[in-house]
Amino acid sequence: KHAENMYYFSELALTLNAPEAGTAPTDSRRRPDQRLMENGRWDEANAEKQRLEEKQRSARKKREAEAARATEDGTPYDPYKPLWFEKKKDPVTQELVHIYRGGYWESKEKQDWSLCPDIF
């Protein structure tokens, strides 16, 4: 019913991006540009998307500059690592894959998101 107003998405597809209480501040369902778009505020959503992309570019440039300085100084540099996953070689396929290393569910239970970066 009213599928034409919902971009012909299935009921499941429509619920996948529904906000959920208690999720990490980095959860993609918290993206402010996406929420604005879903509420039909297109101009604001586009401006917010531009702001987020610029924030991401700045963070990447900062990491690249830190890595370059460390290389010049000969000091160790710890590159960016995902918070809840680590890259490992799959023993069967020999491909690099991201494996859950724990911590998310414990943080969610405690509602302690202090390790999460400010990405939005």
CORCOR-V351499 format. One record per pair of residues at least 6 apart in sequence whose ideal C-beta (glycine too) atoms are under 7 Angstrom apart, sorted by the first residue. I is the first residue (numbers start at 0). J is the second residue. D is the distance in Angstrom with one decimal. If there is no record, write none. Layout:
I|J|D, I|J|D
//
This chain:
5|13|5.8, 16|28|5.6, 16|33|7.0, 18|28|5.6, 19|28|6.5, 21|107|6.1, 21|110|6.4, 22|28|6.6, 23|112|5.5, 23|115|5.5, 24|112|5.4, 24|115|5.2, 25|115|5.0, 25|116|6.9, 25|118|5.4, 29|119|6.3, 30|119|6.4, 31|47|5.2, 31|119|5.8, 32|44|5.0, 32|47|3.9, 32|48|4.1, 32|51|5.9, 35|43|4.8, 35|44|3.8, 35|47|5.8, 36|44|3.9, 51|119|6.6, 62|79|5.7, 65|76|6.5, 66|76|5.1, 66|78|6.7, 69|75|6.8, 69|76|3.5, 81|97|6.7, 82|114|6.1, 82|115|6.7, 83|99|6.2, 83|100|6.6, 83|102|5.8, 83|103|4.6, 84|97|4.1, 84|98|6.3, 84|99|5.8, 84|100|6.1, 85|98|5.9, 85|100|4.8, 86|95|5.2, 86|97|5.9, 87|96|6.5, 87|98|5.1, 88|95|5.9, 89|96|5.0, 106|112|6.0, 106|114|7.0
//
